[in-house]
Amino acid sequence: MIDAYLSRIGYEGPRDPTPETLRALHERHMLSVPFENLDIHWQRPIVVDAARCIEKIVREQRGGFCYELNGAFAALLRTLGFDVTLLSARVPCADGTLGPPFDHMALLVRFGDQRMLADAGFGDSFVRPLDLDERGEQHDPAGVFRIAEGRMMRRHGDEWRTEYVFTLEPHDFEDFAPMCAWQQSSPDSAFTKKWVCSLATPGGRITLTRDRLIVTRDGIREERAVSADEWNGVLRDTFGIAWPGGSSGSRTASSRSTPRA
């Protein structure tokens, strides 16, 4: 599993469980495995099972959302000897209230007294893990971040916005199963309302929604419409993902219509 997974993310560096290795693995994961919710709209069940998540990412060359991406990444890290804890996080809603517990999964990685926050499953977020005990600004290729009072925050101009609130209570993967089921079935879930496939790039990010392709490079955003006829080709050529139903119909596989990314 290790060799295949590392090949999937294009990683050829050291495998010893150090902060430097974690940073390199995290960045390669973010640059190689897309944040995507396509199986929800293709009506393919997503299960909280590390082996299945790894199979989807490695063998099927797919991505996933937080439970899949961080569940698989945690399994990889543990196999390499890292001390990993699964964390429950709550994401702010549009009205400022917080989502429920287990709304998001993040990872705590310990190196003796040093603690780092890893997260390969939040879409447009930090590319390298954050120092959990640093209260000042942390500069990352994706922007400027800060951790304070159990909040992971990102700077937008002169404003700090909370991306999610988390606790350090350890959890098993199975604890996230009810919310994983809700996220892919409830009409109130952002993931059932919107389509997204998004990947970090060395200079920014590229995102495909139900009808738009958005490319950000060095802070410059370009956006264009994507027709139903070309959508499958854009998905395949940009992200290496083929619609499982054939050459047509990908955007009409569900009547639902891009969550956080």
Stockholm file with secondary structure:
# STOCKHOLM 1.0

chainA/1-261         MIDAYLSRIGYEGPRDPTPETLRALHERHMLSVPFENLDIHWQRPIVVDAARCIEKIVREQRGGFCYELNGAFAALLRTLGFDVTLLSARVPCADGTLGPPFDHMALLVRFGDQRMLADAGFGDSFVRPLDLDERGEQHDPAGVFRIAEGRMMRRHGDEWRTEYVFTLEPHDFEDFAPMCAWQQSSPDSAFTKKWVCSLATPGGRITLTRDRLIVTRDGIREERAVSADEWNGVLRDTFGIAWPGGSSGSRTASSRSTPRA
#=GR chainA/1-261 SS CHHHHHHHTTCCSCCSSSHHHHHHHHHHHHHHSCEECHHHHTTCCCCCCHHHHHIIIIISCCCBCHHHHHHHHHHHHHHTTCEEEEEEEECBCTTSCBCCTTSEEEEEEEETTEEEEECSSSSSSCSSCEETTCCSCEEETTEEEEEETTEEEEEETTEEEEEEEECCCCBCGGGGHHHHHHHTTCTTSHHHHCCCEEEEETTEEEEECSSEEEEEETTEEEEEECCHHHHHHHHHHHHCCCCTTCSSCGGGSSSCCCCCC
#=GC SS_cons         CHHHHHHHTTCCSCCSSSHHHHHHHHHHHHHHSCEECHHHHTTCCCCCCHHHHHIIIIISCCCBCHHHHHHHHHHHHHHTTCEEEEEEEECBCTTSCBCCTTSEEEEEEEETTEEEEECSSSSSSCSSCEETTCCSCEEETTEEEEEETTEEEEEETTEEEEEEEECCCCBCGGGGHHHHHHHTTCTTSHHHHCCCEEEEETTEEEEECSSEEEEEETTEEEEEECCHHHHHHHHHHHHCCCCTTCSSCGGGSSSCCCCCC
//
